[in-house]
């Protein structure tokens, strides 16, 4: 804030491309205000070099608390004389008033308008993150009706979400119809729309329907967790007795662990239950990495699934023998172990650009980490958590608990991604408590199902990464 020029602001705003915390957020807010006299004139005359950097521009405008600055852009959009229409639409969605949003609703009600899709997306973002809606009820209804005439499943999904968020109860029958959609995104959006309307009976019927696919039942059941945790937990218990995909178990348990009442109810149900071991292993991982690492539910699931393991340990008595066996390991076989779906390594880590970014990039881990470090990271993951990859645990005002790595944070919302690669948007005004967990997102016991040779081959593969011949 000491270098007074518009370029100083654009440089400072680049910090938004990095993970933010409270201190950085305040420092950037302060900088925007200190440089107001330098960058606002440039913004007004169109010379501020932010162009399509909508998130950065939105942060700056919010910081100085002068929403009237948006008026010229709105006028340009109305007149059709701006060359940056999509960016303007996004900006209105991020910081515009309810009256400003009327313009976007009007654009969304016009079939074939070039800004139809962008306006629908901006309206949904405003409703989800800020709970700000177009002030004219008639425009809201007209926009959703037009969106519902689209053949694009993505547009239909946005309409379903907006029907729920805008409380358009006269359109609920359309949501029920789309419960049967073959498009997964549209089906989930219709479930969310009905839940937002408080219309849970169709969702209860779907969750109980044993003839429906597991995925449909899981999605419906997840929406019931806060409304009727006892019923939802009973359905979870029944679903866990069936053959399910990893993704379905992860989504089911990811929803359940956000509700303490549901956790208690499922714990009781599991005491006398028998479930497939595979389901139990995935469920235990989700519970452990969701802030409930000492929950009785973990023991109940392990017993119900007959999980048996013979874990290795970091006992110094055995360490030298382990290290000797690793020298004879087969990295090629270890690569196959790494790729196994039941371990989930590729869901969290990247190697040579392939994989996910929830955990650290492992492309050069063998060249940078000694063997005993790698072994301890696998056997006791919470003892070796790389800086920047600690799990955030958020408790909401309704006592839901959501955990994961921070994907995005703005003044209104924070997005967490859990180990199942599922993202959850949390409005900041609904956060009661936020902390950084001392437990790794990588579950303990992850390698317990491996034979000793498979474990050593996996270590051999990891230790080879990044090394030159």
Protein Blocks (a to p, Z undefined) as FASTA:
>chain_A
ZZgcfklmmmmmmmmmpccdfklmmmmmmmmmmmmmmmmmmmmnopacnkjmmmlmmmmm
mmnopaklmmmmmmmmmnopafblmmmmmmmmmmpcfklmmmmmmmmmpghiaklmmmmm
mmmmmmmmnopacfblklmmmmmmmmmmpcbfklmmmmmmmmmmnopaklmmmmmmmmmp
cblklmmmmmmmmmmnopaklmmmmmmmmkbcfklmmmmmmmmmmmmmmlmmmmmmmmmm
pccdfklmmmmmmmmmmpmklmmmmmmmmmmgccdfklmmmmmmmmmmnopamgfklmmm
mmmnopacddddfbfklmmmmmmmmmmpcfklmmmmmmpmklommmmbccehiacfkbcc
fklmmmmpcfklmmmmmmmmmlmccehiaccddddfkopacedddfbdcfkbccdddfko
pacdddfklcfbdcddfbdfbdghklmmpcfklmmmmmmmmmmgopaZZ
